[in-house]
Amino acid sequence: MAYFTKLKPSTNVVVDVKAIGDDVAGEDMSLEGEEYMAKAYGGPSSIWKQTSDTGAFRKHFAGKGWTWREDLDGFVAPQPYPSWTLNTTTCEWEPPVPLPEIDPESDNPPSIVWDEDTQEWVPVSQP
């Protein structure tokens, strides 16, 4: 299967994702598949970009609400917090403070979340 995203023209935000057979899509990232999607699902003015369900190209498997960044040749998830910055190599959002290392062998690893107000990782209260 090949996966294609339909983009909102003014913002390049993904508004739909569809799968089609490889026999119709052509080679990965070929214009053939994108042109087929435009004709079959929206006409010549619709914009379609192929996405990879394995992340083999265009950085991520895009979903609704993600943004296509032509300058990065990748899809970017919505920004999780205002303080996080985009790594333009990986198309990943990064916090201003790295996630603390957690011992993978711990019997009871803590759950932590980002606190935008304090700009730090904080433990989640356990019931």
N, C-alpha and C positions, 0 to 999 in steps of 0.2 A: 504494500500500500504506500501511496505517497500522500502527503498532507499539505494543504494549501490554506493560507489565511487571506481573508478579504479585509482590505484596509479602508478606513474612512479617509477619503482623499485629502481633506484639509489638515489632518493630524497624524496620519499613518498609524492610528490606533486600530488594533485588530477587532473587528466586529463579528467575524464568523470564522470557523475552521471546518474544512471539509476534507474527506479522504476520497481518493480515486485510485483505480488500479494502476499499477506500474506500466502496463501496456499502453495506457492513455497518457500518463504523465510524462513519459520520455525519461531522459537522463536526469539525475539530480541537478537542481537549479537551472534547468534548461528553460528557455523562454517558451518552448512548445507547451509545457504543462500550464504555465501561467496564462498563456494566450487561450488555451482550451478552457480554463476556468472562467476567464472573462466572458467568453462567448456563451458558455453553458449556464453561467450563474451571474448574470448582471449586465451583460453588454460591454461594448468596447471602452466605455468610460470607467468601468470598475477596475480596481487595482488588486491583483492577487500576487502573493509571494509564497514560495514554498518554504516549509519549515520541516525540521527533522525530528522525528519522534525519539531519536537516540542522541540528539545534540551533535551529530557528526558534522553538521554545517550550520551556519547562522546562529551559533552559540547555544540556543535553547529550543525546546519544543514550545512554541508560542501558544498562548490561549487568549480568550477574549479579554480585552483590557490591556494587553501588552502593546508595546509600541515598536514598530519597525524603524530601525535607525540605519539608513542607507550608508551614512558616513562610517559606521562601524561594521557593516555587513552582518547585522545581528538583531535579534529581538530582545527587548528589555522589559522586564516585569515592572509593574507600577512601583513607584518609590515608596518603601515601607514607612519611612520617617523623614521629616524635613532635614535632619542633620546628617543623614547618610549620603554618601557620594558614590557616583557611578565609576566603577573600574572600567575604563574604555577598552581594555584588552579582553576581559572576560564577560563584559556586559552584566556584571553582578553588582548589586548595591552593597556597599561596605559601611559598617558603623564607624563613628569616630574613635571608638575604643574597641579593640579586638575582643572577640568572644573569649572568655577565660577557658583555659584548658581544663577538662574534666577527666578524672581518672577513669579510663574505660573499664577497669576491673573492679570498680567500686560496687558494693552490693546495693547501695542506695544513692545513685548519683543525683545531685540537686537539679531541680528544674529552674531555669533562669529565663528572664525576659528582659528586653530592652526598655528602659525608662527614659522617655524623651525629655521629661522635665529635669531630671538630674544628670542626664547624659552618661548613664552607667548601666551595667547589667546587674539585675537584682534577683534574689531568689523568689520563687513563687511560694506562697503559703500553702502548706499541705493541710487538707482537712483532717 
